[in-house]
Amino acid sequence: MMTHFTFLRLLLAVATLLLGPLSLAATNSYAVKVLVATPSSSSNLLLQFNQAIRWEQVLSELAARDINPNWGQLTKPSELAALEAERTQVLKDLHLLGQRWARQGKQDLLNSSVALAQQVRELSLVARQPVTMSYDLVRLKPRLNPLLQGDYVLTVSPRPTVVWAQGLVRVPGKRPFVAGGYAYDYARRLPLLKGGDAHQIWIIQPDGHILSSSVDAFAPEFVGVAPGATLFVGFAKLPKDFADLNQRIMTLFANREI
């Protein structure tokens, strides 16, 4: 959950990005603004460009200032409303699903849907942009160098020391990151709620990419887990009209604020 300090820092960052210095707003209109929030500085860096730019240019500006964005997160505040609308719909669907199970006398499954809804409700959302933080990769591969236009927030953070266990797990939240650990290693130690998929776990990497791994003691898959990743356990079986619910919830977790 977002801490009081984090909330105030993000609120200040977004306000600065959207309003900008009054003296500049009167005379300039910028096509791109990137507010860079770093934990080591009491003030934010505001990058402004008169025309649409490539992501490479932002990374170049950061390199020139000796700012390492490797564990950062680029977000676009103007896209947050759509995510909040999706959260509302997911919560509605979880409620409907729980009601159906209640009518069927499946109290344990109802409890699982309620627990998952609480996690979704408490999630601190941001509209993550699918960018790569490696300057070298971005320069070498044009497909990793998207065009930017509009207002953005780049939150720069230190290397995480935890991973997150979410979904249908008995104790959701942070777990210590284990260097060299695979998704299977984490998954087999997670007690699950009723209806949780004991045979598959999803890995939402810090860059937002989503992978899956089977949980099979006889044929384990070796899928790496990065620091700061989210390990998500979905429903093993869902009614046909809720078939995409696991994927929609994972999309929300992929947009978790770091």
One Martini backbone bead per residue (centre of mass of N, CA, C, O) as a GRO file, in nm:
protein
  258
    1MET     BB    1   0.100   0.033   0.017
    2MET     BB    2   0.082   0.360   0.022
    3THR     BB    3   0.262   0.587   0.161
    4HIS     BB    4   0.263   0.898   0.281
    5PHE     BB    5   0.525   0.987   0.144
    6THR     BB    6   0.468   0.879  -0.140
    7PHE     BB    7   0.210   1.037  -0.190
    8LEU     BB    8   0.330   1.322  -0.163
    9ARG     BB    9   0.546   1.291  -0.382
   10LEU     BB   10   0.351   1.227  -0.616
   11LEU     BB   11   0.169   1.474  -0.592
   12LEU     BB   12   0.395   1.680  -0.642
   13ALA     BB   13   0.487   1.570  -0.913
   14VAL     BB   14   0.220   1.601  -1.071
   15ALA     BB   15   0.179   1.901  -1.018
   16THR     BB   16   0.439   1.992  -1.153
   17LEU     BB   17   0.382   1.869  -1.432
   18LEU     BB   18   0.097   2.005  -1.493
   19LEU     BB   19   0.174   2.308  -1.420
   20GLY     BB   20   0.430   2.423  -1.370
   21PRO     BB   21   0.594   2.692  -1.416
   22LEU     BB   22   0.450   2.997  -1.444
   23SER     BB   23   0.664   3.144  -1.616
   24LEU     BB   24   0.649   2.926  -1.848
   25ALA     BB   25   0.344   2.895  -1.915
   26ALA     BB   26   0.314   3.185  -2.048
   27THR     BB   27   0.548   3.117  -2.297
   28ASN     BB   28   0.522   2.795  -2.300
   29SER     BB   29   0.494   2.492  -2.512
   30TYR     BB   30   0.516   2.152  -2.442
   31ALA     BB   31   0.523   1.832  -2.578
   32VAL     BB   32   0.735   1.743  -2.344
   33LYS     BB   33   0.720   1.595  -2.011
   34VAL     BB   34   0.970   1.500  -1.756
   35LEU     BB   35   0.942   1.379  -1.439
   36VAL     BB   36   1.209   1.339  -1.203
   37ALA     BB   37   1.207   1.103  -0.938
   38THR     BB   38   1.426   1.101  -0.656
   39PRO     BB   39   1.533   0.974  -0.345
   40SER     BB   40   1.814   1.160  -0.327
   41SER     BB   41   1.612   1.405  -0.375
   42SER     BB   42   1.424   1.699  -0.289
   43SER     BB   43   1.419   1.742  -0.598
   44ASN     BB   44   1.294   1.777  -0.917
   45LEU     BB   45   1.325   1.682  -1.253
   46LEU     BB   46   1.264   1.883  -1.551
   47LEU     BB   47   1.183   1.777  -1.868
   48GLN     BB   48   1.189   1.970  -2.181
   49PHE     BB   49   1.005   1.965  -2.499
   50ASN     BB   50   0.902   2.097  -2.817
   51GLN     BB   51   0.897   1.791  -2.910
   52ALA     BB   52   0.884   1.499  -3.005
   53ILE     BB   53   1.039   1.205  -2.865
   54ARG     BB   54   1.272   0.985  -2.782
   55TRP     BB   55   1.364   0.781  -2.527
   56GLU     BB   56   1.670   0.816  -2.563
   57GLN     BB   57   1.681   1.117  -2.474
   58VAL     BB   58   1.621   1.074  -2.179
   59LEU     BB   59   1.857   0.880  -2.117
   60SER     BB   60   2.072   1.086  -2.194
   61GLU     BB   61   2.004   1.295  -1.975
   62LEU     BB   62   2.058   1.105  -1.736
   63ALA     BB   63   2.353   1.033  -1.799
   64ALA     BB   64   2.456   1.333  -1.779
   65ARG     BB   65   2.346   1.319  -1.455
   66ASP     BB   66   2.395   1.041  -1.315
   67ILE     BB   67   2.125   0.868  -1.372
   68ASN     BB   68   1.976   0.563  -1.259
   69PRO     BB   69   1.692   0.380  -1.418
   70ASN     BB   70   1.679   0.061  -1.394
   71TRP     BB   71   1.437   0.077  -1.145
   72GLY     BB   72   1.227   0.224  -1.297
   73GLN     BB   73   0.925   0.436  -1.380
   74LEU     BB   74   0.709   0.497  -1.646
   75THR     BB   75   0.451   0.748  -1.653
   76LYS     BB   76   0.092   0.841  -1.739
   77PRO     BB   77  -0.149   1.029  -1.600
   78SER     BB   78  -0.367   1.043  -1.841
   79GLU     BB   79  -0.410   0.704  -1.814
   80LEU     BB   80  -0.539   0.641  -1.529
   81ALA     BB   81  -0.849   0.641  -1.567
   82ALA     BB   82  -0.867   0.371  -1.723
   83LEU     BB   83  -0.761   0.196  -1.489
   84GLU     BB   84  -0.980   0.270  -1.283
   85ALA     BB   85  -1.210   0.157  -1.451
   86GLU     BB   86  -1.102  -0.134  -1.449
   87ARG     BB   87  -1.105  -0.176  -1.149
   88THR     BB   88  -1.409  -0.141  -1.112
   89GLN     BB   89  -1.484  -0.385  -1.295
   90VAL     BB   90  -1.330  -0.604  -1.141
   91LEU     BB   91  -1.482  -0.569  -0.874
   92LYS     BB   92  -1.757  -0.635  -0.989
   93ASP     BB   93  -1.685  -0.923  -1.089
   94LEU     BB   94  -1.600  -1.037  -0.814
   95HIS     BB   95  -1.877  -0.999  -0.688
   96LEU     BB   96  -2.039  -1.174  -0.886
   97LEU     BB   97  -1.877  -1.431  -0.839
   98GLY     BB   98  -1.933  -1.453  -0.536
   99GLN     BB   99  -2.241  -1.473  -0.559
  100ARG     BB  100  -2.246  -1.735  -0.717
  101TRP     BB  101  -2.100  -1.908  -0.503
  102ALA     BB  102  -2.304  -1.857  -0.279
  103ARG     BB  103  -2.547  -1.995  -0.425
  104GLN     BB  104  -2.363  -2.273  -0.435
  105GLY     BB  105  -2.214  -2.300  -0.144
  106LYS     BB  106  -1.909  -2.158  -0.193
  107GLN     BB  107  -1.749  -2.015   0.057
  108ASP     BB  108  -1.443  -2.034  -0.008
  109LEU     BB  109  -1.463  -1.887  -0.285
  110LEU     BB  110  -1.581  -1.632  -0.178
  111ASN     BB  111  -1.342  -1.560   0.007
  112SER     BB  112  -1.136  -1.538  -0.223
  113SER     BB  113  -1.271  -1.303  -0.379
  114VAL     BB  114  -1.257  -1.102  -0.144
  115ALA     BB  115  -0.948  -1.104  -0.104
  116LEU     BB  116  -0.879  -1.011  -0.393
  117ALA     BB  117  -1.036  -0.746  -0.390
  118GLN     BB  118  -0.865  -0.614  -0.168
  119GLN     BB  119  -0.605  -0.598  -0.330
  120VAL     BB  120  -0.716  -0.426  -0.562
  121ARG     BB  121  -0.813  -0.186  -0.386
  122GLU     BB  122  -0.506  -0.129  -0.262
  123LEU     BB  123  -0.388  -0.055  -0.521
  124SER     BB  124  -0.121   0.129  -0.662
  125LEU     BB  125  -0.173   0.320  -0.939
  126VAL     BB  126  -0.018   0.326  -1.268
  127ALA     BB  127   0.075   0.434  -1.601
  128ARG     BB  128   0.256   0.230  -1.749
  129GLN     BB  129   0.540   0.222  -1.956
  130PRO     BB  130   0.686   0.027  -2.226
  131VAL     BB  131   1.005   0.045  -2.115
  132THR     BB  132   1.352   0.060  -2.146
  133MET     BB  133   1.637   0.128  -1.926
  134SER     BB  134   1.845   0.060  -2.145
  135TYR     BB  135   2.047   0.248  -2.332
  136ASP     BB  136   2.184   0.041  -2.518
  137LEU     BB  137   1.931  -0.106  -2.623
  138VAL     BB  138   1.781   0.142  -2.737
  139ARG     BB  139   2.003   0.217  -2.948
  140LEU     BB  140   1.999  -0.075  -3.100
  141LYS     BB  141   1.665  -0.086  -3.071
  142PRO     BB  142   1.400   0.062  -3.218
  143ARG     BB  143   1.159  -0.090  -3.065
  144LEU     BB  144   1.277   0.052  -2.779
  145ASN     BB  145   1.213   0.361  -2.921
  146PRO     BB  146   0.981   0.548  -2.845
  147LEU     BB  147   0.743   0.783  -2.879
  148LEU     BB  148   0.704   1.098  -2.718
  149GLN     BB  149   0.389   1.243  -2.581
  150GLY     BB  150   0.367   1.455  -2.320
  151ASP     BB  151   0.311   1.351  -1.984
  152TYR     BB  152   0.557   1.252  -1.734
  153VAL     BB  153   0.677   0.997  -1.496
  154LEU     BB  154   0.998   0.939  -1.339
  155THR     BB  155   1.077   0.676  -1.126
  156VAL     BB  156   1.357   0.651  -0.912
  157SER     BB  157   1.504   0.347  -0.791
  158PRO     BB  158   1.621   0.118  -0.610
  159ARG     BB  159   1.704  -0.187  -0.566
  160PRO     BB  160   1.528  -0.437  -0.492
  161THR     BB  161   1.456  -0.678  -0.198
  162VAL     BB  162   1.181  -0.776  -0.326
  163VAL     BB  163   0.883  -0.957  -0.347
  164TRP     BB  164   0.551  -1.042  -0.467
  165ALA     BB  165   0.257  -1.185  -0.321
  166GLN     BB  166  -0.034  -1.267  -0.513
  167GLY     BB  167  -0.362  -1.339  -0.471
  168LEU     BB  168  -0.420  -1.686  -0.387
  169VAL     BB  169  -0.292  -1.612  -0.096
  170ARG     BB  170  -0.272  -1.616   0.243
  171VAL     BB  171  -0.002  -1.412   0.238
  172PRO     BB  172   0.017  -1.123   0.123
  173GLY     BB  173   0.318  -0.981  -0.017
  174LYS     BB  174   0.621  -0.965   0.100
  175ARG     BB  175   0.939  -1.100  -0.016
  176PRO     BB  176   1.234  -1.215  -0.026
  177PHE     BB  177   1.492  -1.192  -0.226
  178VAL     BB  178   1.633  -1.458  -0.435
  179ALA     BB  179   1.913  -1.528  -0.563
  180GLY     BB  180   1.847  -1.756  -0.827
  181GLY     BB  181   1.555  -1.774  -0.819
  182TYR     BB  182   1.259  -1.937  -0.894
  183ALA     BB  183   0.930  -1.955  -0.933
  184TYR     BB  184   0.907  -2.239  -0.816
  185ASP     BB  185   1.039  -2.181  -0.539
  186TYR     BB  186   0.818  -1.990  -0.444
  187ALA     BB  187   0.549  -2.145  -0.503
  188ARG     BB  188   0.598  -2.403  -0.310
  189ARG     BB  189   0.572  -2.180  -0.048
  190LEU     BB  190   0.260  -2.120  -0.115
  191PRO     BB  191  -0.016  -2.075   0.041
  192LEU     BB  192  -0.351  -2.140  -0.052
  193LEU     BB  193  -0.642  -2.065  -0.163
  194LYS     BB  194  -0.934  -2.131  -0.262
  195GLY     BB  195  -0.884  -2.193  -0.617
  196GLY     BB  196  -0.596  -2.202  -0.650
  197ASP     BB  197  -0.322  -2.238  -0.861
  198ALA     BB  198  -0.096  -2.513  -0.818
  199HIS     BB  199   0.031  -2.527  -1.141
  200GLN     BB  200   0.046  -2.199  -1.160
  201ILE     BB  201   0.258  -1.913  -1.225
  202TRP     BB  202   0.292  -1.562  -1.220
  203ILE     BB  203   0.517  -1.317  -1.376
  204ILE     BB  204   0.575  -0.978  -1.283
  205GLN     BB  205   0.780  -0.779  -1.395
  206PRO     BB  206   0.914  -0.464  -1.342
  207ASP     BB  207   0.849  -0.398  -1.666
  208GLY     BB  208   0.554  -0.569  -1.707
  209HIS     BB  209   0.616  -0.844  -1.775
  210ILE     BB  210   0.450  -1.160  -1.858
  211LEU     BB  211   0.481  -1.475  -1.699
  212SER     BB  212   0.505  -1.835  -1.691
  213SER     BB  213   0.480  -2.119  -1.451
  214SER     BB  214   0.520  -2.418  -1.358
  215VAL     BB  215   0.411  -2.647  -1.079
  216ASP     BB  216   0.648  -2.912  -1.094
  217ALA     BB  217   0.834  -3.148  -0.936
  218PHE     BB  218   0.897  -3.328  -1.211
  219ALA     BB  219   0.882  -3.041  -1.410
  220PRO     BB  220   1.057  -2.790  -1.380
  221GLU     BB  221   1.073  -2.450  -1.425
  222PHE     BB  222   1.320  -2.187  -1.529
  223VAL     BB  223   1.202  -1.895  -1.403
  224GLY     BB  224   1.287  -1.590  -1.359
  225VAL     BB  225   1.331  -1.346  -1.083
  226ALA     BB  226   1.302  -1.025  -1.019
  227PRO     BB  227   1.343  -0.761  -0.855
  228GLY     BB  228   1.006  -0.661  -0.781
  229ALA     BB  229   0.834  -0.881  -0.840
  230THR     BB  230   0.526  -1.054  -0.927
  231LEU     BB  231   0.346  -1.316  -0.771
  232PHE     BB  232   0.075  -1.485  -0.934
  233VAL     BB  233  -0.239  -1.625  -0.819
  234GLY     BB  234  -0.491  -1.781  -0.966
  235PHE     BB  235  -0.750  -1.923  -1.092
  236ALA     BB  236  -0.801  -2.242  -1.199
  237LYS     BB  237  -1.120  -2.182  -1.222
  238LEU     BB  238  -1.366  -2.047  -1.454
  239PRO     BB  239  -1.616  -1.914  -1.571
  240LYS     BB  240  -1.676  -1.827  -1.890
  241ASP     BB  241  -1.767  -1.515  -1.817
  242PHE     BB  242  -1.458  -1.511  -1.646
  243ALA     BB  243  -1.196  -1.600  -1.813
  244ASP     BB  244  -1.028  -1.299  -1.800
  245LEU     BB  245  -0.970  -1.220  -1.498
  246ASN     BB  246  -0.676  -1.282  -1.443
  247GLN     BB  247  -0.556  -1.094  -1.664
  248ARG     BB  248  -0.681  -0.828  -1.558
  249ILE     BB  249  -0.541  -0.832  -1.284
  250MET     BB  250  -0.248  -0.839  -1.389
  251THR     BB  251  -0.257  -0.564  -1.526
  252LEU     BB  252  -0.279  -0.409  -1.263
  253PHE     BB  253  -0.013  -0.516  -1.133
  254ALA     BB  254   0.168  -0.401  -1.370
  255ASN     BB  255   0.059  -0.099  -1.245
  256ARG     BB  256   0.231  -0.073  -1.008
  257GLU     BB  257   0.366   0.106  -0.773
  258ILE     BB  258   0.702   0.141  -0.666
   0.00000   0.00000   0.00000
